[in-house]
C-alpha cells in the first residue's frame, strides 16, 4: 500500500481481527449469513462514500478490501448476543483453527487439535480400507482417493432438519380411505376408483414455460401445482413441526431430504456406519402420517423453504414416491441374518465345547464393530425391525390404497390373474414427478387408465421385503401372506406389462378407440422388473432385456446405460432430464441385479450377464473417476455422448454409490 493510501486509512489496519455480536430474533436467526452480509456491505458503502468524497474515488480502487468491508463497530457481549461473526483479514497462506468450548471442558491448543484431526483421518482411512478393500480389487491411489471423497462427502451431507411442513390437504370426505387394522391387507382396484380419482391432481399441465436454465435444479421440473380441476374442497395447512435426520443429495443445490434419493444414500452409508443409517431410516418413517403417507420432499421450516420456489413447496397427500428405503432395509435384513447365523454357530460351538470353533470365531471377528445393531448380541437389531415393521406395512397399504390402477379396460385382453395394478398419481402432460423419472415419456395425454410398470415393480419389492422382515421376526402367518402378495404382483407384471411384440416391459394405456395398448419407450422404465430382481434367471424375457441393455442403438454407451434409447423420438428433447442422460442410481440398480441375480446364477444367460456386468462396471467407474479428476466434482448425471458430468454439482447423492460398485458390495 502506498504512503498516500496508508495516510487515508491511517486509523485502520488490514491485519485486524474483528468480532461482531448481535441479538437477532430467533425466527430470523437462520438468515444470519444474509444479515451479516448486509451489515458488512452497508458499512463498506459508507466507507467508500466518506473516503471517496474526501480524497477522490481513485484512491479507493487500489485499497485492500479488508480496509473497506468491515464491521461498523466491533463489539461482542456474550450475555446479550445470540449471533457472533468473526472477521480475519490476512495476506498470503494461512491456517485458522476454530475451537468450540463448553463449560469447564479442557482446552485444546493448536498442536493437539491437529494431532486429533490427523488421528481421525487415519481411523477413517483404516476403516474405509477395511470395509471396501479397494486395493485388493486392483484400484490405484487416484481411484481410491475418489471413492473416499464420495463417501466422506455423502457423510458430510447428513444433517438434522426441523420445522413446519406445508401440505395441501383435501377435504375429509375426498380423502376417506378404508379402515386399517393390524392384519395384513391390500387395497385392490375396482369398487372405489371414483373416490380415489377425486384426489388426482393430473390432467393439468403447466409446461408452457422454460423449465431448466443452464444450471437446472431438482425442483425446476414442473409439478402439478395448479389443481383448479379438483372438485373437492381443499386447503393448505402448516403441518405440526417435524424433525428429520437425513442425508442430502447436495448440500449446496438441494439442502433437504428427498424420499426417492434417501434409499440409495443408505445403501452406502449403511455399509460404512450401519447405526447412523438405521437412525436416518427410522427418522423418515417417524415423519409418516397416520394413513402411511410420506411426503416426497421434506421442506421443513422457513430456512429450507427459502431455497425452494413457492410453487414447489407444498406437498400433496395423494403423491407417492419410489419406496427406495425398502432396499436399504432389505440390505440390513441380509446383514442381520448373517449375524444371527454367526451367533447361532458360536452358541452351538459353546454347547458342543468346540474350542477350535470358538477360537476361529474370535480370530475372525471384525476389526471394526459393525455397530450396536449388528453385534453378536442381535437383540437391538431385532428390536429395531420389530418397531419399524408396522410402519412398513402401513406405508405399503397406503400405496395399495391410493396408487391402485383401473383394470376395467385391460382385463379382457391381458387376462391378469389377480387385481394388483398401479398408477402414479399426479401426472401432468410431460411429467410424472412422483415416479422420480420426471420427464421420462409416458402416455400422451395422461389417462386414468394408465398402468405403470415401475410402480408395480416397486410394490413387488415392498411385499418381498415385508415377507423377509416377518420371517426374521418369527411371524410365519404374515411371512406367507406377503410372499403370496409378492408372487401375485409378479404374475401381473408379466401378464399386464410384458409386450410380446416389443419384447420388453411397458406401461399400459388406452388408444384413441379406448382399447388397451402397451406404451413402450425403451429405457430405464423397461428395466425395472430386471433391476429389482423380479425376472427369473431362466426366463426368455431376461435374454431380451439383456439385448436391450447391451444395444448401442438403444441404451448402451461407453459411459453407462442411457436413460432413454438413442433411437427414441424423444431422445435428448425438451428439458432432457431423463431422456438420455446417464444416471448413476439406475446404473447401480442394473449392476446390483446382474451381480446378485444373474451373473452368478445358473441359467442360459449367466455368461452374457457376467459380460455385461464387467463392462458396465468398468465404464461407470471410469466415467465418474475421469470427470472427478477433471473437475473435482461428482455430478447429478453424465452426458451419454461424452461422459462429462452435467447438471447439479457438487452432487454426492446417489452418484456417490461408486465405492459400492468398486467394492462389489451391493
C-alpha positions as CSV (number, residue, x, y, z in Angstrom):
1,X,0.0,0.0,0.0
2,X,1.3,3.4,-0.9
3,X,2.1,6.0,1.7
4,X,-0.8,8.0,0.4
5,X,-3.2,5.1,1.0
6,X,-1.7,4.5,4.4
7,X,-2.5,8.1,5.3
8,X,-6.0,7.8,4.0
9,X,-6.6,4.6,6.1
10,X,-4.4,5.6,9.0
11,X,-6.9,4.5,11.6
12,X,-7.5,1.1,10.0
13,X,-5.2,-2.0,9.9
14,X,-5.7,-4.6,7.2
15,X,-4.4,-7.3,9.5
16,X,-7.1,-6.6,12.1
17,X,-9.1,-9.3,13.8
18,X,-12.7,-8.2,14.3
19,X,-15.6,-9.6,16.3
20,X,-19.2,-8.6,15.8
21,X,-22.0,-9.6,18.1
22,X,-25.7,-9.1,17.6
23,X,-29.1,-10.1,19.1
24,X,-31.4,-11.3,16.4
25,X,-34.9,-12.6,16.7
26,X,-34.9,-16.4,16.9
27,X,-37.3,-16.5,13.9
28,X,-34.8,-14.9,11.6
29,X,-31.6,-16.3,13.1
30,X,-31.2,-18.7,10.2
31,X,-30.8,-15.7,8.0
32,X,-27.7,-14.6,9.9
33,X,-25.4,-15.1,6.8
34,X,-27.6,-12.6,4.8
35,X,-27.9,-10.3,7.8
36,X,-24.2,-10.0,8.4
37,X,-23.5,-9.7,4.7
38,X,-25.9,-6.7,4.6
39,X,-24.2,-5.2,7.6
40,X,-20.7,-5.5,6.1
41,X,-21.8,-4.2,2.7
42,X,-23.6,-1.3,4.2
43,X,-20.5,-0.4,6.3
44,X,-18.4,-0.7,3.1
45,X,-20.6,1.6,1.2
46,X,-20.4,4.1,4.0
47,X,-16.6,3.9,3.9
48,X,-16.5,4.3,0.2
49,X,-18.7,7.4,0.3
50,X,-16.7,9.0,3.1
51,X,-13.3,8.4,1.7
52,X,-14.3,9.0,-1.9
53,X,-15.9,12.3,-1.1
54,X,-12.8,13.4,0.9
55,X,-9.9,12.0,-1.2
56,X,-11.5,11.0,-4.5
57,X,-12.8,7.7,-5.9
58,X,-9.4,6.8,-7.4
59,X,-7.9,6.4,-4.0
60,X,-10.4,3.7,-3.1
61,X,-10.0,1.3,-6.1
62,X,-6.5,0.1,-5.1
63,X,-7.2,-0.3,-1.4
64,X,-7.3,-3.7,0.2
65,X,-10.9,-5.0,0.6
66,X,-10.2,-5.6,4.2
67,X,-10.0,-1.9,4.8
68,X,-13.4,-1.2,3.2
69,X,-15.5,-4.2,4.2
70,X,-15.5,-4.3,8.0
71,X,-17.9,-4.4,10.9
72,X,-19.3,-1.0,11.8
73,X,-18.3,-1.2,15.5
74,X,-16.5,-4.4,16.6
75,X,-18.3,-5.5,19.7
76,X,-19.4,-8.6,21.4
77,X,-21.4,-9.3,24.6
78,X,-21.5,-13.0,25.4
79,X,-24.6,-12.4,27.7
80,X,-26.7,-10.5,25.2
81,X,-25.7,-11.7,21.7
82,X,-27.1,-14.9,20.1
83,X,-25.1,-14.4,16.9
84,X,-21.3,-13.8,16.6
85,X,-19.3,-13.1,13.4
86,X,-15.5,-13.2,13.3
87,X,-13.6,-11.5,10.5
88,X,-10.0,-12.1,9.6
89,X,-8.1,-10.0,7.1
90,X,-4.8,-11.8,6.1
91,X,-2.3,-11.9,3.3
92,X,-0.7,-15.0,1.9
93,X,-1.1,-18.5,3.1
94,X,-2.8,-19.0,6.4
95,X,-4.5,-21.6,8.6
96,X,-7.2,-20.9,11.2
97,X,-8.3,-23.3,14.0
98,X,-11.7,-22.7,15.5
99,X,-12.4,-24.2,18.9
100,X,-15.9,-24.6,20.4
101,X,-15.6,-24.7,24.2
102,X,-18.3,-25.6,26.6
103,X,-18.1,-25.0,30.3
104,X,-15.1,-26.3,32.0
105,X,-14.0,-28.7,29.3
106,X,-10.3,-29.0,28.8
107,X,-9.0,-26.6,26.2
108,X,-7.2,-27.8,23.2
109,X,-4.2,-26.0,21.7
110,X,-3.5,-25.9,18.0
111,X,-1.0,-28.8,18.1
112,X,-3.4,-31.0,20.0
113,X,-6.2,-30.3,17.6
114,X,-4.1,-31.0,14.6
115,X,-3.0,-34.3,16.2
116,X,-6.6,-35.4,16.9
117,X,-7.7,-34.5,13.4
118,X,-4.8,-36.5,12.0
119,X,-5.8,-39.4,14.2
120,X,-9.4,-39.3,13.0
121,X,-8.3,-39.2,9.4
122,X,-6.1,-42.3,9.9
123,X,-9.1,-44.0,11.5
124,X,-11.3,-43.1,8.6
125,X,-8.8,-44.4,6.1
126,X,-8.3,-47.6,8.1
127,X,-12.0,-48.3,8.3
128,X,-12.6,-47.4,4.7
129,X,-9.8,-49.8,3.6
130,X,-11.3,-52.5,5.9
131,X,-14.8,-52.1,4.7
132,X,-14.3,-51.7,0.9
133,X,-10.9,-53.3,0.4
134,X,-10.3,-51.5,-2.9
135,X,-6.6,-52.1,-3.0
136,X,-7.3,-55.8,-3.1
137,X,-9.6,-55.1,-6.1
138,X,-6.7,-53.6,-8.0
139,X,-7.7,-49.9,-7.9
140,X,-5.0,-47.3,-8.0
141,X,-4.5,-44.5,-5.5
142,X,-6.3,-41.9,-7.6
143,X,-9.4,-44.1,-7.8
144,X,-9.3,-44.9,-4.1
145,X,-9.0,-41.3,-3.3
146,X,-12.0,-40.5,-5.4
147,X,-14.0,-43.3,-3.6
148,X,-13.1,-41.9,-0.2
149,X,-14.2,-38.4,-1.3
150,X,-17.5,-39.8,-2.4
151,X,-18.2,-41.5,0.9
152,X,-16.9,-38.6,3.1
153,X,-18.9,-36.1,1.1
154,X,-22.1,-38.1,1.4
155,X,-21.5,-38.5,5.2
156,X,-20.8,-34.8,5.3
157,X,-24.2,-34.1,3.8
158,X,-26.0,-35.7,6.7
159,X,-28.0,-33.1,8.6
160,X,-30.8,-32.5,11.1
161,X,-33.8,-30.5,9.9
162,X,-36.8,-29.3,11.8
163,X,-39.8,-27.1,11.2
164,X,-43.3,-26.9,9.9
165,X,-44.2,-28.6,6.6
166,X,-46.6,-27.1,4.0
167,X,-49.2,-29.7,3.0
168,X,-52.1,-29.4,0.7
169,X,-54.8,-31.4,2.4
170,X,-58.1,-32.4,0.7
171,X,-61.4,-32.5,2.5
172,X,-62.1,-35.4,4.8
173,X,-64.8,-36.6,2.5
174,X,-62.5,-36.9,-0.5
175,X,-59.6,-38.4,1.4
176,X,-61.6,-41.0,3.2
177,X,-60.0,-44.5,3.0
178,X,-60.8,-47.9,4.1
179,X,-60.1,-48.6,7.8
180,X,-56.9,-50.4,8.6
181,X,-56.2,-52.8,11.3
182,X,-53.1,-54.8,12.3
183,X,-53.8,-57.6,9.9
184,X,-52.0,-57.6,6.5
185,X,-54.2,-56.1,3.9
186,X,-54.0,-54.6,0.4
187,X,-56.4,-52.4,-1.5
188,X,-57.2,-53.8,-4.9
189,X,-58.5,-51.9,-7.9
190,X,-62.2,-51.6,-8.6
191,X,-65.0,-50.5,-6.4
192,X,-63.7,-47.2,-5.1
193,X,-62.0,-45.9,-8.2
194,X,-64.1,-42.7,-8.3
195,X,-63.3,-41.9,-4.7
196,X,-59.6,-42.1,-5.2
197,X,-59.6,-40.4,-8.6
198,X,-61.1,-37.3,-7.0
199,X,-57.7,-37.0,-5.3
200,X,-55.9,-36.8,-8.7
201,X,-54.1,-33.6,-9.5
202,X,-53.4,-34.7,-13.0
203,X,-54.7,-33.7,-16.4
204,X,-53.5,-30.2,-15.8
205,X,-50.2,-29.1,-17.3
206,X,-48.1,-26.1,-16.8
207,X,-45.3,-26.8,-19.3
208,X,-45.7,-23.6,-21.3
209,X,-42.7,-22.1,-19.7
210,X,-39.0,-22.8,-19.8
211,X,-38.2,-25.4,-17.2
212,X,-34.4,-25.7,-16.9
213,X,-31.9,-23.0,-17.3
214,X,-28.2,-23.7,-17.8
215,X,-27.9,-24.8,-14.1
216,X,-31.1,-26.7,-13.5
217,X,-32.2,-27.6,-10.1
218,X,-34.1,-30.6,-8.9
219,X,-37.2,-28.6,-8.3
220,X,-37.1,-26.9,-11.7
221,X,-39.1,-29.7,-13.2
222,X,-42.8,-28.7,-13.4
223,X,-45.1,-30.2,-10.9
224,X,-48.9,-30.2,-10.7
225,X,-49.0,-27.1,-8.5
226,X,-52.3,-26.0,-10.0
227,X,-55.3,-28.1,-9.1
228,X,-58.2,-26.0,-10.2
229,X,-59.7,-29.1,-11.8
230,X,-60.3,-30.7,-8.4
231,X,-63.9,-30.6,-7.4
232,X,-63.4,-31.5,-3.8
233,X,-62.6,-28.7,-1.3
234,X,-59.0,-28.4,-0.3
235,X,-56.9,-26.2,1.9
236,X,-53.2,-25.6,2.6
237,X,-52.1,-26.2,6.1
238,X,-48.9,-25.8,8.1
239,X,-48.4,-29.2,9.5
240,X,-47.1,-29.6,13.0
241,X,-43.4,-29.1,13.4
242,X,-41.4,-32.2,12.4
243,X,-37.8,-33.3,12.6
244,X,-35.8,-35.2,10.1
245,X,-32.3,-36.8,10.2
246,X,-31.3,-37.2,6.6
247,X,-28.6,-37.3,4.0
248,X,-28.9,-34.5,1.4
249,X,-28.0,-35.2,-2.2
250,X,-26.2,-31.9,-2.5
251,X,-25.6,-29.5,0.4
252,X,-25.5,-26.5,-1.9
253,X,-28.1,-27.4,-4.6
254,X,-30.6,-29.5,-2.6
255,X,-30.2,-28.9,1.1
256,X,-33.2,-31.0,2.2
257,X,-34.4,-34.6,2.3
258,X,-35.7,-36.5,-0.7
259,X,-37.5,-39.7,-0.2
260,X,-36.6,-41.1,-3.6
261,X,-32.9,-40.4,-3.1
262,X,-32.7,-41.5,0.5
263,X,-32.8,-45.2,0.0
264,X,-29.9,-45.1,-2.4
265,X,-27.9,-43.0,0.1
266,X,-28.5,-45.6,2.8
267,X,-27.1,-48.4,0.6
268,X,-23.7,-46.6,1.0
269,X,-24.0,-45.1,4.5
270,X,-25.3,-48.4,5.9
271,X,-22.2,-50.2,4.6
272,X,-19.9,-47.9,6.4
273,X,-21.9,-47.0,9.5
274,X,-25.0,-49.2,10.0
275,X,-26.2,-47.4,13.2
276,X,-26.3,-44.0,11.6
277,X,-28.1,-45.4,8.6
278,X,-30.8,-47.0,10.8
279,X,-31.3,-43.8,12.6
280,X,-31.9,-42.0,9.3
281,X,-34.3,-44.6,8.0
282,X,-36.3,-44.5,11.3
283,X,-36.4,-40.7,11.2
284,X,-38.0,-40.8,7.7
285,X,-40.7,-43.3,8.9
286,X,-41.3,-41.2,12.0
287,X,-42.5,-38.4,9.7
288,X,-45.2,-40.7,8.2
289,X,-48.8,-39.6,8.9
290,X,-51.5,-41.9,10.3
291,X,-52.5,-43.1,6.9
292,X,-49.0,-44.2,5.9
293,X,-48.1,-41.2,3.6
294,X,-44.6,-39.8,3.5
295,X,-44.0,-36.6,1.6
296,X,-41.6,-36.9,-1.4
297,X,-39.6,-33.8,-0.3
298,X,-39.0,-32.7,3.3
299,X,-39.0,-29.0,3.2
300,X,-39.1,-28.2,6.9
301,X,-39.1,-24.6,8.2
302,X,-38.6,-21.2,6.7
303,X,-34.9,-21.8,6.0
304,X,-35.5,-24.8,3.9
305,X,-38.4,-23.1,2.1
306,X,-36.1,-20.1,1.2
307,X,-34.2,-22.4,-1.1
308,X,-37.3,-23.7,-3.0
309,X,-39.7,-21.7,-5.3
310,X,-43.1,-21.2,-3.8
311,X,-45.0,-23.3,-6.3
312,X,-42.9,-26.4,-5.3
313,X,-43.0,-26.0,-1.5
314,X,-46.4,-27.6,-0.9
315,X,-46.6,-31.4,-0.5
316,X,-49.7,-33.3,-1.5
317,X,-51.1,-36.3,0.3
318,X,-52.0,-38.2,-2.8
319,X,-48.5,-38.2,-4.3
320,X,-46.2,-41.2,-3.7
321,X,-42.5,-41.6,-4.4
322,X,-40.4,-44.7,-5.1
323,X,-40.1,-46.6,-1.8
324,X,-36.3,-46.9,-2.0
325,X,-35.9,-47.1,1.8
326,X,-37.2,-50.7,1.4
327,X,-34.0,-51.5,-0.5
328,X,-31.9,-50.3,2.4
329,X,-34.0,-52.2,4.9
330,X,-33.6,-55.4,2.8
331,X,-29.8,-54.9,2.8
332,X,-29.9,-54.5,6.6
333,X,-32.0,-57.7,6.9
334,X,-29.4,-59.7,5.0
335,X,-26.7,-58.4,7.3
336,X,-28.8,-59.1,10.4
337,X,-29.4,-62.7,9.2
338,X,-25.7,-63.2,8.7
339,X,-25.0,-62.1,12.3
340,X,-27.9,-64.2,13.6
341,X,-26.3,-67.2,11.9
342,X,-22.9,-66.3,13.4
343,X,-24.5,-66.1,16.8
344,X,-26.2,-69.4,16.3
345,X,-22.9,-71.0,15.3
346,X,-20.9,-69.7,18.3
347,X,-23.7,-70.8,20.6
348,X,-23.5,-74.3,19.0
349,X,-19.8,-74.4,19.4
350,X,-20.0,-73.4,23.1
351,X,-22.7,-76.0,23.7
352,X,-20.6,-78.7,21.9
353,X,-17.5,-77.5,23.6
354,X,-15.9,-76.9,20.2
355,X,-12.9,-75.0,21.3
356,X,-11.4,-74.7,17.8
357,X,-14.7,-73.3,16.5
358,X,-14.8,-70.7,19.3
359,X,-11.2,-69.7,18.7
360,X,-11.7,-69.4,14.9
361,X,-14.8,-67.3,15.5
362,X,-13.0,-64.7,17.7
363,X,-9.9,-64.7,15.5
364,X,-12.1,-63.8,12.6
365,X,-14.0,-61.1,14.5
366,X,-14.2,-57.8,12.6
367,X,-11.5,-55.2,13.2
368,X,-14.2,-52.5,13.3
369,X,-17.5,-53.1,15.0
370,X,-20.5,-53.4,12.6
371,X,-22.5,-51.3,15.1
372,X,-24.7,-51.9,18.1
373,X,-27.5,-53.3,15.9
374,X,-25.2,-55.9,14.4
375,X,-23.1,-57.1,17.3
376,X,-23.0,-60.7,18.4
377,X,-25.9,-59.9,20.6
378,X,-28.5,-59.0,18.0
379,X,-31.4,-58.1,20.3
380,X,-31.2,-54.4,19.3
381,X,-31.2,-55.3,15.7
382,X,-34.4,-57.4,16.1
383,X,-36.0,-54.7,18.2
384,X,-35.3,-52.1,15.5
385,X,-37.1,-54.3,12.9
386,X,-39.9,-55.0,15.3
387,X,-40.5,-51.3,15.9
388,X,-40.4,-50.3,12.2
389,X,-42.3,-53.2,10.8
390,X,-45.8,-51.8,11.5
391,X,-44.8,-48.6,9.7
392,X,-43.6,-50.6,6.7
393,X,-46.9,-52.3,6.5
394,X,-48.8,-49.1,6.8
395,X,-46.8,-47.5,4.0
396,X,-47.3,-50.5,1.7
397,X,-51.0,-50.4,2.5
398,X,-51.1,-46.6,1.7
399,X,-49.5,-47.4,-1.7
400,X,-52.1,-50.1,-2.4
401,X,-54.9,-47.8,-1.2
402,X,-54.1,-44.6,-3.1
403,X,-52.0,-45.6,-6.1
404,X,-54.0,-48.6,-7.4
405,X,-54.9,-48.8,-11.1
406,X,-58.1,-49.5,-13.1
407,X,-58.2,-52.9,-14.8
408,X,-61.6,-52.5,-16.4
409,X,-60.3,-51.8,-19.9
410,X,-57.3,-54.0,-19.8
411,X,-58.8,-57.1,-18.2
412,X,-60.2,-58.8,-21.3
413,X,-57.1,-58.5,-23.4
414,X,-54.4,-59.1,-20.7
415,X,-56.0,-61.8,-18.6
416,X,-54.4,-60.8,-15.3
417,X,-54.5,-63.5,-12.6
418,X,-55.4,-61.0,-9.8
419,X,-56.2,-57.4,-9.2
420,X,-52.8,-55.9,-8.5
421,X,-52.1,-53.0,-10.8
422,X,-50.8,-49.5,-10.1
423,X,-50.8,-45.9,-11.4
424,X,-48.8,-42.9,-10.2
425,X,-51.0,-40.1,-9.1
426,X,-50.0,-36.5,-10.0
427,X,-49.4,-36.9,-13.8
428,X,-49.1,-33.9,-16.0
429,X,-48.8,-33.9,-19.7
430,X,-45.0,-34.0,-19.7
431,X,-44.1,-35.1,-16.2
432,X,-44.6,-37.9,-13.6
433,X,-42.6,-36.4,-10.7
434,X,-44.0,-39.0,-8.3
435,X,-42.1,-41.7,-10.2
436,X,-38.7,-39.9,-9.8
437,X,-38.3,-40.1,-13.5
438,X,-39.7,-36.6,-14.1
439,X,-39.9,-36.1,-17.9
440,X,-39.5,-39.7,-19.0
441,X,-42.0,-40.3,-21.8
442,X,-45.4,-41.6,-20.7
443,X,-48.9,-41.7,-22.1
444,X,-50.0,-38.7,-24.0
445,X,-52.3,-37.3,-22.9
446,X,-52.4,-38.7,-19.4
447,X,-55.2,-41.1,-18.7
448,X,-57.0,-42.6,-15.7
449,X,-56.4,-46.0,-17.3
450,X,-52.6,-45.9,-17.4
451,X,-50.8,-48.6,-15.5
452,X,-47.2,-48.1,-14.6
453,X,-44.6,-50.8,-14.8
454,X,-42.1,-49.1,-12.4
455,X,-44.7,-48.6,-9.7
456,X,-45.9,-52.2,-9.8
457,X,-42.2,-53.4,-9.6
458,X,-41.6,-51.2,-6.6
459,X,-44.7,-52.7,-5.0
460,X,-43.4,-56.2,-5.6
461,X,-40.2,-55.3,-3.9
462,X,-42.1,-53.9,-0.9
463,X,-44.1,-57.1,-0.5
464,X,-40.9,-59.2,-0.7
465,X,-39.1,-57.1,2.0
466,X,-42.2,-57.3,4.3
467,X,-42.1,-61.1,4.0
468,X,-38.4,-61.1,4.8
469,X,-38.8,-58.9,7.8
470,X,-41.8,-61.0,9.0
471,X,-39.5,-64.1,8.7
472,X,-36.8,-62.6,10.9
473,X,-39.4,-61.6,13.4
474,X,-40.8,-65.1,13.5
475,X,-44.2,-64.1,12.2
476,X,-45.0,-67.0,10.0
477,X,-48.5,-66.0,9.1
478,X,-47.6,-62.6,7.8
479,X,-44.4,-64.0,6.1
480,X,-46.6,-66.4,4.0
481,X,-49.1,-63.6,3.3
482,X,-46.6,-61.2,1.9
483,X,-44.9,-64.0,-0.1
484,X,-48.2,-64.6,-1.8
485,X,-48.7,-60.9,-2.4
486,X,-45.2,-60.7,-3.9
487,X,-45.9,-63.7,-6.1
488,X,-49.3,-62.4,-7.3
489,X,-47.8,-59.0,-8.1
490,X,-45.0,-60.6,-10.2
491,X,-47.6,-62.6,-12.1
492,X,-49.4,-59.4,-13.0
493,X,-46.2,-57.7,-14.0
494,X,-45.8,-60.3,-16.7
495,X,-49.5,-60.6,-17.6
496,X,-50.1,-56.9,-17.9
497,X,-46.8,-55.2,-18.7
498,X,-44.8,-57.6,-21.0
499,X,-45.2,-56.8,-24.6
500,X,-44.6,-59.8,-26.7
501,X,-44.4,-57.6,-29.8
502,X,-41.7,-55.3,-28.5
503,X,-40.0,-58.0,-26.3
504,X,-39.9,-55.6,-23.3
505,X,-41.8,-54.4,-20.3
506,X,-44.0,-51.4,-20.9
507,X,-46.6,-49.1,-19.4
508,X,-50.2,-49.7,-20.3
509,X,-52.6,-47.1,-21.5
510,X,-55.6,-46.8,-23.9
511,X,-55.6,-45.9,-27.6
512,X,-57.9,-43.4,-29.3
513,X,-60.6,-46.0,-29.6
514,X,-60.4,-46.7,-25.8
515,X,-58.7,-50.0,-26.3
516,X,-55.9,-51.4,-24.1
517,X,-52.4,-50.9,-25.5
518,X,-48.8,-51.1,-24.4
519,X,-46.8,-47.8,-24.4
520,X,-43.2,-48.9,-25.0
521,X,-40.4,-46.4,-24.6
522,X,-37.1,-48.3,-24.4
523,X,-35.1,-47.0,-21.4
524,X,-34.9,-47.3,-17.7
525,X,-38.6,-47.9,-17.4
526,X,-38.2,-51.1,-19.4
527,X,-35.7,-52.5,-17.0
528,X,-37.4,-52.1,-13.6
529,X,-38.5,-55.8,-13.3
530,X,-35.0,-56.9,-14.0
531,X,-33.3,-54.2,-11.9
532,X,-35.4,-55.2,-8.9
533,X,-34.7,-59.0,-9.4
534,X,-38.3,-59.9,-10.5
535,X,-37.3,-61.7,-13.7
536,X,-36.3,-65.4,-13.5
537,X,-32.7,-66.2,-14.5
538,X,-34.1,-68.8,-16.8
539,X,-36.8,-66.6,-18.4
540,X,-36.5,-65.8,-22.1
541,X,-37.6,-62.3,-21.1
542,X,-34.2,-61.8,-19.4
543,X,-32.5,-62.5,-22.7
544,X,-34.5,-59.8,-24.4
545,X,-33.8,-57.3,-21.6
546,X,-30.0,-58.0,-21.8
547,X,-30.2,-57.5,-25.6
548,X,-31.8,-54.1,-24.9
549,X,-29.2,-53.1,-22.3
550,X,-26.3,-54.0,-24.4
551,X,-27.6,-52.5,-27.7
552,X,-25.6,-49.4,-28.7
553,X,-28.5,-48.4,-30.8
554,X,-30.6,-48.1,-27.7
555,X,-29.2,-48.0,-24.1
556,X,-25.5,-48.9,-24.2
557,X,-22.9,-46.2,-24.2
558,X,-19.2,-46.2,-23.3
559,X,-20.0,-44.2,-20.2
560,X,-23.0,-46.1,-18.7
561,X,-26.6,-47.0,-19.5
562,X,-28.7,-44.3,-21.1
563,X,-32.0,-43.3,-19.5
564,X,-33.7,-43.5,-22.9
565,X,-33.0,-45.2,-26.2
566,X,-30.8,-43.2,-28.5
567,X,-33.3,-44.2,-31.2
568,X,-36.3,-42.8,-29.4
569,X,-38.1,-39.9,-30.9
570,X,-37.9,-38.2,-27.5
571,X,-34.1,-38.7,-27.1
572,X,-32.4,-35.5,-25.9
573,X,-35.5,-33.4,-26.4
574,X,-37.3,-30.9,-24.1
575,X,-35.6,-30.4,-20.8
576,X,-33.7,-33.7,-21.4
577,X,-33.6,-34.7,-17.8
578,X,-34.5,-38.4,-18.0
579,X,-34.5,-38.6,-21.8
580,X,-31.0,-39.8,-22.5
581,X,-28.5,-38.7,-19.7
582,X,-26.8,-41.3,-17.6
583,X,-28.0,-41.6,-14.0
584,X,-25.8,-43.5,-11.6
585,X,-28.6,-44.7,-9.3
586,X,-30.2,-46.6,-12.2
587,X,-26.8,-47.9,-13.4
588,X,-26.2,-49.1,-9.8
589,X,-29.5,-51.0,-9.8
590,X,-28.6,-52.7,-13.1
591,X,-25.2,-53.6,-11.8
592,X,-26.6,-54.8,-8.5
593,X,-29.2,-57.0,-10.0
594,X,-26.8,-58.5,-12.6
595,X,-24.3,-59.3,-9.8
596,X,-26.7,-60.7,-7.3
597,X,-29.4,-62.4,-9.5
598,X,-28.0,-63.3,-12.9
599,X,-24.2,-63.2,-13.4
600,X,-23.6,-65.8,-10.7
601,X,-26.8,-67.9,-11.1
602,X,-27.2,-70.9,-13.3
603,X,-29.2,-70.2,-16.4
604,X,-29.0,-69.7,-20.1
605,X,-28.0,-66.0,-19.7
606,X,-25.3,-66.3,-17.0
607,X,-22.3,-65.7,-19.2
608,X,-24.0,-62.8,-21.0
609,X,-25.0,-61.2,-17.7
610,X,-21.4,-61.6,-16.5
611,X,-20.0,-59.9,-19.6
612,X,-22.4,-57.0,-19.5
613,X,-21.8,-56.6,-15.8
614,X,-18.0,-56.5,-16.1
615,X,-18.0,-54.0,-19.0
616,X,-20.7,-51.8,-17.5
617,X,-19.0,-51.7,-14.1
618,X,-15.7,-50.6,-15.7
619,X,-17.4,-47.9,-17.8
620,X,-19.3,-46.5,-14.8
621,X,-16.3,-46.3,-12.6
622,X,-14.2,-44.8,-15.3
623,X,-16.8,-42.2,-16.1
624,X,-17.2,-40.9,-12.6
625,X,-13.4,-41.0,-11.9
626,X,-12.4,-39.2,-15.1
627,X,-14.9,-36.4,-14.5
628,X,-13.9,-36.2,-10.9
629,X,-10.2,-35.8,-11.8
630,X,-11.0,-33.2,-14.4
631,X,-13.5,-31.1,-12.4
632,X,-13.2,-32.0,-8.8
633,X,-16.9,-32.7,-8.6
634,X,-19.4,-35.6,-8.6
635,X,-22.3,-34.7,-10.8
636,X,-26.0,-35.2,-10.9
637,X,-25.9,-37.0,-14.2
638,X,-23.5,-37.7,-17.1
639,X,-23.6,-37.0,-20.8
640,X,-24.2,-40.2,-22.8
641,X,-22.2,-38.9,-25.7
642,X,-19.1,-37.5,-23.9
643,X,-19.2,-38.9,-20.4
644,X,-18.8,-35.4,-19.0
645,X,-20.7,-34.5,-15.8
646,X,-23.6,-32.2,-16.1
647,X,-26.5,-30.5,-14.2
648,X,-26.1,-30.1,-10.4
649,X,-22.7,-30.2,-8.8
650,X,-21.3,-31.0,-6.3
651,X,-23.7,-33.9,-6.2
652,X,-22.7,-36.6,-3.8
653,X,-26.2,-38.2,-3.6
654,X,-26.6,-41.4,-5.5
655,X,-23.6,-40.7,-7.7
656,X,-21.5,-41.4,-4.5
657,X,-22.6,-45.1,-4.8
658,X,-19.3,-45.6,-6.7
659,X,-17.4,-47.1,-3.7
660,X,-20.1,-49.8,-3.5
661,X,-19.7,-50.5,-7.3
662,X,-15.9,-50.6,-6.9
663,X,-16.1,-53.0,-3.9
664,X,-19.0,-55.0,-5.4
665,X,-20.9,-54.6,-2.2
666,X,-24.5,-54.2,-3.5
